[in-house]
Structure formats: structure tokens, C-alpha cells
């Protein structure tokens, strides 16, 4: 799944918000994260992906394993809610 949101925070604040998004989702999706350039790589049980931070946009790409694929709709809603709260 791919989710994009525009922002006007600048790079540094957008990176801070990406960290907070990953921290918010971490307990719910058992995520671990680490930065590789402008990408916050995330992995967990049945989940992998990254948050790409740009000057005016955050893009999240998440790949779900087979078991979690069945719950893609609710997982997408949780991710979108976390993003929207952090970028508001």
C-alpha cells in the first residue's frame, strides 16, 4: 500500500514527524525503524516498508505479509489516521 501526504513543514520537521508516526504505529504493528538517507525504513512481523521524506511530501510504502493482507483496510485506516494527526 502506498500513502502520500503533502506538507509545508520543511525537511527537518518532516523527519521529526516521520519518527513520531513510526513511534505511534510501532506498538500497534510491532515496528522497528531506522533511517537510511531520507527514508525511514520500517520492519515488523509481517510488515516492511519505508517512509520517504521530501521537502513538501511524506510518502509511506508498506508491504504486508499474507496474514496481514487480509486486514489491509483497517491497517490503512490506522496508518492514515497517524499520518494525518502528525501532519495537521
Residue pairs with C-beta under 8 A, 6 or more apart in sequence:
1 61
1 62
1 64
1 72
1 75
1 76
1 79
2 59
2 60
2 61
2 62
3 59
3 60
3 62
3 76
3 79
3 80
3 83
4 57
4 58
4 59
4 60
5 57
5 58
5 59
5 83
5 84
5 87
6 56
6 57
7 14
7 17
7 56
7 57
7 58
7 87
8 56
9 17
9 87
10 55
11 38
11 53
11 54
11 55
14 53
14 54
14 55
14 58
15 35
15 38
15 40
15 53
17 58
17 86
17 87
18 40
18 51
18 53
18 58
19 33
19 40
20 86
21 51
21 58
21 60
21 82
21 83
21 86
22 31
22 33
22 40
22 42
22 51
24 82
24 85
24 86
25 31
25 42
25 78
25 79
25 82
26 32
26 33
28 78
29 44
29 47
29 75
29 78
30 44
30 45
30 47
31 42
31 43
31 44
31 47
32 42
32 43
32 44
33 40
33 41
33 42
33 43
34 40
34 41
35 41
36 50
38 52
38 53
38 54
39 50
39 51
39 52
39 53
40 50
40 51
40 53
41 49
41 50
42 48
42 49
42 50
42 51
42 62
45 65
46 64
46 65
46 66
46 67
46 68
47 62
47 63
47 64
47 65
47 68
48 62
48 63
49 60
49 61
49 62
49 63
50 60
50 61
51 58
51 59
51 60
52 58
52 59
52 60
52 61
58 83
58 87
60 79
60 83
62 75
62 79
64 71
64 72
64 75
68 75
